[in-house]
Amino acid sequence: MRQINVKPTDDKLGIMIVGCGAVATTFMTGVLMARQGLAKPIGAFTQYGKIRVGRGAEKRYLPVSEIVPIASLDDIVFGTWDVYPQNAYQATMYAAVLQEKDIAPVRKELEKIVPMKAAFDKNYAKRLAGDHVKDCKTRWEMVERLREDIRRFKEEKKCRRVVVLWAASTEIYVPVDEKVHGRLETLERAMKMDDREHIAPSMCYAYAALVEGCPFIMGAPNTTVDIPAMWELAEKMKMPIAGKDFKTGQTLVKSGFAPIIGVRNLGLSGWFSTNILGNRDGLVLDEPANFHTKEVSKLSTLETILKADDQPELYQDYYHKVRINYYPPRNDNKESWDNVDIFGWMNYPMQIKINFLCRDSILAAPVCLDLCLLCDLAARAGRYGIQRFLSFFLKSPMHDYTQGEEPVNNLYQQYTILKNAIREMGGYEADEEID
């Protein structure tokens, strides 16, 4: 008999989302429609994925929900924070990702989701002009007000379990400063001293969530929980953290295609990636300081898959460039182009062109669902700290860089790690090896 050491899903699951923009509203609308049988949650691993358990005659392929107790869509209740006061229905219509016919059936439910005032600092997202913000004198006051929001939400919605998900804009880049971010004690001191240079608003959300017993997911490339002080807090509170940056379009393609070059032992001369995007995320990223945060996230993918140390003749000096361009006519319909210059037998050059016309929020919504349900599962399984098994869904996976650990960016290796973790939590043997 297998033994599952996971607490049951015996009540509601609250999902509190920072940001009520295109990604958040597409996610919420899709869940509300799916549980009425009016839409399908396509793209969600937790809803469609199957994993092999056992070997030989004992081998079976089971849905994720038959291996581990995943929360049902029917159990989810939503809450949000945003710099704009419009309710979720108004925000969904404004985002213009979904057609009205796919929003109208759940209009009443969406109208009841009214954003709380955001903890916001315009210096971290200069292109946003919303004034639905908390009047906080210090970063520590931000934390206290956010903690009050979480407690009130739990009480009003009658849910003991809450996951906090960042689906808001990319903040300006905050370099890791050991003197501030290295220990929980110094992080707290900086918050109390209102150190606005080193403490981003997103860090206040993460701190508040963890102290209130909520897993925290960073869906943007912000530094937020990718610092030792937050790892210390997550371990102290025994809460899972995951991040950073939803892996949706171009990086998803890159993490899946780069291994092809590697396993065929082809050389790489250069990889140029560019995007056009017109939604709120594109607007924020049009600011150079915000784009730099995204650039750091995107550039990290390739170097850990095609390693110069492993194959210097093939990957020693390739050129890697990433660009994002704000282009309002496209709104949420993002388009990416990749030009890949490779070389093969006798050093003869070749080229690969990839043109991905995707829908940013349509790809991000199932990732949001999976991350929330799997973080809740991890918490009930007693897992805490960095959740490396969730790297499959994230563009720049968290890792302990203080100990020289490298992130795993190869999509297929990430998938193996994900499946092994699910098997393990489900009481089965984690029996797939990672080469």
C-alpha positions as CSV (number, residue, x, y, z in Angstrom):
1,M,0.0,0.0,0.0
2,R,1.3,3.4,-0.9
3,Q,1.2,6.1,1.7
4,I,0.3,9.7,0.8
5,N,1.6,12.2,3.3
6,V,-0.5,15.1,2.1
7,K,-3.2,16.8,4.1
8,P,-6.6,16.6,2.4
9,T,-8.3,19.4,0.5
10,D,-11.2,19.7,3.0
11,D,-12.1,23.4,2.5
12,K,-11.9,26.3,0.1
13,L,-8.6,27.5,-1.5
14,G,-8.2,31.2,-1.7
15,I,-6.1,32.6,-4.5
16,M,-5.1,36.2,-4.0
17,I,-3.6,37.8,-7.1
18,V,-1.4,40.8,-7.1
19,G,-2.6,42.6,-10.3
20,C,-6.0,42.5,-11.9
21,G,-4.8,42.9,-15.5
22,A,-4.9,40.8,-18.6
23,V,-3.2,37.7,-17.1
24,A,-5.2,37.7,-13.8
25,T,-8.6,38.3,-15.4
26,T,-8.0,35.7,-18.1
27,F,-7.0,33.2,-15.4
28,M,-10.0,34.0,-13.2
29,T,-12.6,34.0,-16.0
30,G,-11.3,30.7,-17.4
31,V,-11.6,29.0,-14.0
32,L,-15.1,30.4,-13.5
33,M,-16.2,29.3,-17.0
34,A,-14.6,25.9,-16.7
35,R,-16.3,25.0,-13.4
36,Q,-19.7,25.7,-15.1
37,G,-18.7,23.4,-18.0
38,L,-18.7,26.4,-20.4
39,A,-14.9,26.3,-21.2
40,K,-12.0,23.9,-20.9
41,P,-8.8,24.6,-18.9
42,I,-6.6,23.6,-21.9
43,G,-2.9,23.9,-21.2
44,A,-3.1,23.1,-17.5
45,F,-0.8,20.2,-16.4
46,T,-2.9,19.7,-13.3
47,Q,-6.1,19.2,-15.4
48,Y,-4.8,17.3,-18.4
49,G,-1.4,15.8,-17.5
50,K,-0.8,12.1,-17.0
51,I,2.2,10.5,-15.3
52,R,3.5,7.0,-15.4
53,V,3.6,5.2,-12.1
54,G,5.1,1.8,-11.6
55,R,7.2,-0.3,-14.1
56,G,6.7,-3.4,-16.2
57,A,3.4,-5.1,-15.5
58,E,2.6,-2.6,-12.8
59,K,2.9,0.4,-15.1
60,R,0.0,2.8,-15.3
61,Y,-0.6,6.3,-16.6
62,L,-2.7,8.3,-14.2
63,P,-4.1,11.8,-14.2
64,V,-2.3,14.1,-11.7
65,S,-5.5,14.2,-9.5
66,E,-5.4,10.4,-9.1
67,I,-1.9,10.5,-7.8
68,V,-2.1,13.4,-5.4
69,P,-5.1,15.3,-3.9
70,I,-5.2,18.5,-6.0
71,A,-7.7,21.2,-5.1
72,S,-10.8,21.2,-7.2
73,L,-11.7,24.2,-9.4
74,D,-15.0,24.3,-7.5
75,D,-13.1,25.1,-4.3
76,I,-11.3,28.2,-5.5
77,V,-12.2,31.7,-4.4
78,F,-10.4,34.7,-5.8
79,G,-9.2,38.1,-4.5
80,T,-7.0,40.7,-6.0
81,W,-5.0,43.9,-5.4
82,D,-4.6,46.5,-8.2
83,V,-3.7,50.1,-8.8
84,Y,-6.9,50.6,-10.7
85,P,-10.3,50.2,-8.8
86,Q,-12.3,48.5,-11.6
87,N,-13.9,45.2,-10.7
88,A,-12.8,42.0,-12.4
89,Y,-15.5,42.1,-15.0
90,Q,-14.6,45.6,-16.0
91,A,-11.0,44.8,-16.0
92,T,-11.6,41.7,-18.2
93,M,-13.5,43.7,-20.7
94,Y,-10.8,46.4,-20.7
95,A,-8.0,43.8,-21.2
96,A,-9.8,42.7,-24.5
97,V,-8.2,39.2,-24.4
98,L,-11.4,37.3,-24.3
99,Q,-14.6,37.8,-26.4
100,E,-17.6,39.1,-24.6
101,K,-19.5,35.8,-25.1
102,D,-16.8,34.1,-23.0
103,I,-17.1,36.6,-20.2
104,A,-20.9,37.3,-20.0
105,P,-21.9,33.9,-18.4
106,V,-19.7,34.7,-15.3
107,R,-20.2,38.4,-15.3
108,K,-21.9,38.4,-11.9
109,E,-19.1,36.4,-10.3
110,L,-16.5,38.7,-11.8
111,E,-18.3,41.8,-10.6
112,K,-18.0,40.6,-7.0
113,I,-14.2,40.5,-7.3
114,V,-13.3,44.1,-6.4
115,P,-9.5,44.8,-6.1
116,M,-8.1,45.9,-2.8
117,K,-5.9,49.0,-2.9
118,A,-2.4,48.0,-4.1
119,A,0.8,48.5,-2.2
120,F,2.6,50.5,-4.9
121,D,5.5,52.7,-5.6
122,K,5.5,54.5,-8.9
123,N,9.3,54.6,-9.0
124,Y,9.1,50.8,-9.6
125,A,6.7,51.0,-12.5
126,K,6.8,54.6,-13.9
127,R,4.4,53.8,-16.8
128,L,1.5,52.9,-14.5
129,A,-0.8,55.8,-13.5
130,G,-3.3,54.2,-11.2
131,D,-4.2,55.9,-7.9
132,H,-6.0,53.0,-6.2
133,V,-3.1,52.6,-3.8
134,K,-2.5,52.3,-0.1
135,D,-1.2,55.4,1.7
136,C,1.7,53.9,3.5
137,K,4.5,55.9,5.1
138,T,7.0,53.0,5.2
139,R,7.6,49.6,3.6
140,W,6.9,48.1,7.0
141,E,3.5,49.7,7.0
142,M,2.9,48.2,3.5
143,V,3.6,44.8,5.0
144,E,1.2,45.4,7.9
145,R,-1.6,46.6,5.7
146,L,-1.2,43.6,3.3
147,R,-1.3,41.2,6.2
148,E,-4.6,42.8,7.3
149,D,-5.9,42.3,3.8
150,I,-5.0,38.6,3.8
151,R,-6.5,38.0,7.2
152,R,-9.7,39.8,6.2
153,F,-10.0,37.8,3.0
154,K,-9.6,34.5,4.9
155,E,-12.3,35.5,7.3
156,E,-14.8,36.9,4.7
157,K,-14.3,33.9,2.3
158,K,-14.1,31.4,5.1
159,C,-11.0,29.7,3.8
160,R,-8.0,28.6,5.8
161,R,-5.7,28.0,2.8
162,V,-4.5,30.9,0.6
163,V,-1.9,31.1,-2.1
164,V,-0.6,34.6,-3.1
165,L,0.3,35.0,-6.8
166,W,2.1,37.9,-8.3
167,A,0.6,38.6,-11.8
168,A,1.4,42.3,-11.8
169,S,3.9,44.2,-13.8
170,T,7.7,43.8,-13.9
171,E,9.4,46.1,-11.4
172,I,12.7,47.9,-12.1
173,Y,15.7,45.7,-11.4
174,V,16.8,45.4,-7.8
175,P,20.3,43.9,-7.6
176,V,20.9,41.5,-4.7
177,D,22.6,43.4,-1.9
178,E,24.1,41.0,0.7
179,K,23.9,43.7,3.4
180,V,20.2,44.0,3.0
181,H,18.9,40.8,1.3
182,G,21.4,38.3,2.8
183,R,19.5,37.7,6.1
184,L,15.9,38.0,7.3
185,E,17.0,40.3,10.2
186,T,18.6,42.8,7.8
187,L,15.6,42.6,5.4
188,E,13.2,43.4,8.2
189,R,15.4,46.3,9.4
190,A,15.4,47.8,5.9
191,M,11.6,47.5,5.7
192,K,11.2,49.3,9.1
193,M,13.7,52.0,8.0
194,D,11.8,52.5,4.8
195,D,14.7,51.6,2.5
196,R,12.9,52.2,-0.8
197,E,16.0,51.5,-2.9
198,H,16.5,47.9,-1.8
199,I,12.9,47.0,-0.8
200,A,10.5,46.7,-3.7
201,P,6.7,46.7,-3.1
202,S,6.7,43.0,-4.3
203,M,8.9,42.1,-1.4
204,C,6.3,43.5,1.0
205,Y,3.6,41.2,-0.6
206,A,5.9,38.2,-0.4
207,Y,6.8,38.9,3.3
208,A,3.2,39.5,4.2
209,A,2.0,36.3,2.5
210,L,4.7,34.1,4.1
211,V,4.1,35.5,7.6
212,E,0.4,34.9,7.2
213,G,1.0,31.2,6.3
214,C,0.5,31.6,2.5
215,P,2.7,30.1,-0.3
216,F,4.0,32.9,-2.5
217,I,4.5,32.7,-6.3
218,M,6.5,35.3,-8.3
219,G,5.1,35.4,-11.8
220,A,7.4,38.3,-13.0
221,P,11.2,38.4,-13.1
222,N,11.4,40.6,-10.0
223,T,14.1,39.8,-7.5
224,T,11.4,39.6,-4.7
225,V,11.8,36.0,-3.3
226,D,15.1,35.2,-5.1
227,I,17.1,36.4,-2.1
228,P,18.5,34.5,0.9
229,A,16.4,36.6,3.4
230,M,13.2,35.3,1.8
231,W,14.5,31.8,1.7
232,E,15.1,32.1,5.4
233,L,11.6,33.4,6.0
234,A,10.0,30.6,3.9
235,E,11.9,28.0,5.9
236,K,11.0,29.7,9.2
237,M,7.3,29.8,8.3
238,K,7.5,26.4,6.6
239,M,5.9,27.8,3.4
240,P,6.6,27.1,-0.2
241,I,7.9,29.8,-2.5
242,A,8.2,29.7,-6.3
243,G,9.5,31.9,-9.1
244,K,10.4,33.6,-11.1
245,D,8.6,34.8,-14.3
246,F,5.9,32.7,-16.1
247,K,7.4,30.7,-18.9
248,T,4.9,31.3,-21.7
249,G,6.0,32.3,-25.2
250,Q,9.5,32.8,-26.5
251,T,11.4,31.3,-23.5
252,L,9.1,28.3,-23.6
253,V,10.2,27.7,-27.2
254,K,13.8,28.4,-26.4
255,S,14.0,26.0,-23.4
256,G,12.4,23.3,-25.6
257,F,14.4,23.9,-28.8
258,A,17.9,24.6,-27.5
259,P,18.2,21.0,-26.2
260,I,17.7,19.9,-29.9
261,I,20.9,21.7,-30.8
262,G,22.7,20.3,-27.8
263,V,21.7,16.6,-28.3
264,R,22.6,16.8,-32.0
265,N,26.0,18.3,-31.1
266,L,25.5,21.2,-33.4
267,G,27.4,24.5,-32.8
268,L,25.8,27.8,-32.0
269,S,27.1,31.2,-33.3
270,G,24.3,33.4,-32.1
271,W,20.6,33.5,-31.0
272,F,18.7,36.8,-31.5
273,S,15.2,37.0,-29.9
274,T,12.8,39.9,-30.3
275,N,9.1,40.4,-29.3
276,I,6.3,42.8,-29.9
277,L,3.6,43.2,-27.3
278,G,0.9,45.8,-26.6
279,N,-0.8,45.1,-23.3
280,R,-0.1,46.7,-19.9
281,D,3.0,44.5,-19.5
282,G,4.4,45.8,-22.8
283,L,3.7,49.3,-21.7
284,V,5.7,48.8,-18.4
285,L,8.5,47.0,-20.2
286,D,8.9,50.0,-22.6
287,E,10.7,51.7,-19.7
288,P,14.4,50.7,-19.9
289,A,14.8,50.1,-16.1
290,N,11.8,47.6,-16.1
291,F,13.0,45.9,-19.3
292,H,16.4,45.2,-17.7
293,T,14.7,43.0,-15.1
294,K,13.0,41.0,-17.9
295,E,16.2,40.9,-19.9
296,V,18.2,39.3,-17.1
297,S,15.5,36.7,-16.7
298,K,15.3,35.8,-20.5
299,L,19.1,35.8,-21.0
300,S,19.6,33.2,-18.2
301,T,17.8,30.4,-20.1
302,L,20.3,29.5,-22.9
303,E,23.5,29.6,-21.0
304,T,22.6,26.7,-18.7
305,I,21.4,24.5,-21.6
306,L,24.2,25.0,-24.1
307,K,27.2,25.2,-21.8
308,A,30.6,26.4,-22.9
309,D,32.3,24.4,-20.1
310,D,30.8,21.1,-21.4
311,Q,31.4,21.8,-25.2
312,P,33.8,24.7,-25.7
313,E,34.2,24.0,-29.4
314,L,30.5,24.3,-29.9
315,Y,29.3,26.9,-27.4
316,Q,32.3,29.0,-26.4
317,D,31.5,32.4,-27.9
318,Y,27.9,32.5,-29.2
319,Y,26.1,35.9,-29.2
320,H,22.8,36.0,-27.3
321,K,20.5,39.1,-27.6
322,V,16.9,39.6,-26.3
323,R,14.6,42.5,-27.2
324,I,11.0,43.4,-26.3
325,N,9.2,46.2,-28.2
326,Y,6.0,47.9,-27.1
327,Y,3.5,47.9,-30.0
328,P,0.0,48.9,-28.9
329,P,-2.0,47.6,-31.9
330,R,-1.2,44.0,-30.9
331,N,-2.5,44.3,-27.3
332,D,-2.2,40.8,-25.8
333,N,-1.4,39.1,-29.0
334,K,2.3,38.8,-28.6
335,E,4.6,37.9,-31.5
336,S,8.2,36.7,-31.2
337,W,10.9,36.1,-33.7
338,D,14.0,34.0,-33.1
339,N,17.0,33.9,-35.5
340,V,19.3,31.1,-34.6
341,D,22.7,30.8,-36.4
342,I,24.2,27.4,-36.0
343,F,27.0,25.5,-37.6
344,G,27.5,21.8,-38.4
345,W,29.8,19.4,-40.2
346,M,33.1,21.0,-41.3
347,N,31.9,24.3,-39.7
348,Y,29.3,25.0,-42.4
349,P,26.8,27.6,-41.3
350,M,23.0,27.1,-41.1
351,Q,20.1,29.2,-39.9
352,I,16.8,28.5,-38.0
353,K,13.9,31.0,-38.0
354,I,11.1,30.7,-35.4
355,N,8.1,33.0,-35.6
356,F,5.6,32.4,-32.7
357,L,2.3,34.3,-32.9
358,C,0.9,33.7,-29.5
359,R,-1.6,35.1,-26.9
360,D,0.3,36.1,-23.8
361,S,-2.5,35.7,-21.3
362,I,-4.0,32.5,-22.9
363,L,-0.6,30.9,-22.3
364,A,-0.1,32.4,-18.9
365,A,-3.5,31.5,-17.4
366,P,-3.0,27.7,-17.2
367,V,0.5,28.3,-15.8
368,C,-1.1,30.4,-13.1
369,L,-3.6,27.6,-12.3
370,D,-0.9,25.0,-12.1
371,L,1.4,27.0,-10.0
372,C,-1.3,27.9,-7.5
373,L,-2.7,24.3,-7.2
374,L,0.8,22.8,-7.0
375,C,2.0,25.3,-4.4
376,D,-1.0,24.5,-2.3
377,L,-0.3,20.8,-2.7
378,A,3.3,21.4,-1.7
379,A,2.2,23.2,1.5
380,R,-0.1,20.4,2.4
381,A,2.7,17.9,1.8
382,G,4.9,19.8,4.2
383,R,7.3,21.0,1.5
384,Y,8.7,24.5,2.1
385,G,11.4,26.9,0.8
386,I,12.3,27.0,-2.9
387,Q,10.1,24.6,-4.9
388,R,12.5,23.6,-7.6
389,F,10.0,21.1,-9.1
390,L,8.0,24.0,-10.4
391,S,10.8,25.2,-12.6
392,F,8.9,23.7,-15.6
393,F,6.5,26.7,-15.4
394,L,9.1,29.4,-14.8
395,K,11.4,31.4,-17.0
396,S,14.2,32.0,-14.6
397,P,14.0,29.2,-12.0
398,M,15.1,30.0,-8.4
399,H,18.2,28.2,-7.1
400,D,20.7,28.7,-4.3
401,Y,23.3,30.7,-6.2
402,T,25.1,31.4,-2.9
403,Q,26.2,27.7,-3.0
404,G,27.1,27.7,-6.7
405,E,23.9,25.9,-7.7
406,E,22.9,26.2,-11.3
407,P,19.3,26.5,-12.4
408,V,17.8,23.7,-14.6
409,N,16.5,25.3,-17.7
410,N,16.2,22.4,-20.0
411,L,12.4,21.9,-20.5
412,Y,12.6,18.1,-20.6
413,Q,14.8,17.9,-17.5
414,Q,12.4,20.2,-15.7
415,Y,9.5,18.0,-16.8
416,T,11.2,15.0,-15.3
417,I,11.8,16.8,-12.0
418,L,8.1,17.8,-11.9
419,K,6.9,14.3,-12.5
420,N,9.2,12.8,-9.9
421,A,8.0,15.3,-7.3
422,I,4.3,14.4,-8.0
423,R,5.1,10.7,-7.8
424,E,6.9,11.2,-4.5
425,M,4.1,13.2,-2.9
426,G,1.7,10.6,-4.2
427,G,3.5,7.8,-2.4
428,Y,5.1,6.3,-5.6
429,E,8.7,5.9,-6.4
430,A,10.4,8.9,-8.0
431,D,11.9,6.6,-10.6
432,E,12.9,8.8,-13.6
433,E,16.6,9.8,-13.9
434,I,17.8,13.1,-15.1
435,D,20.8,13.0,-17.4
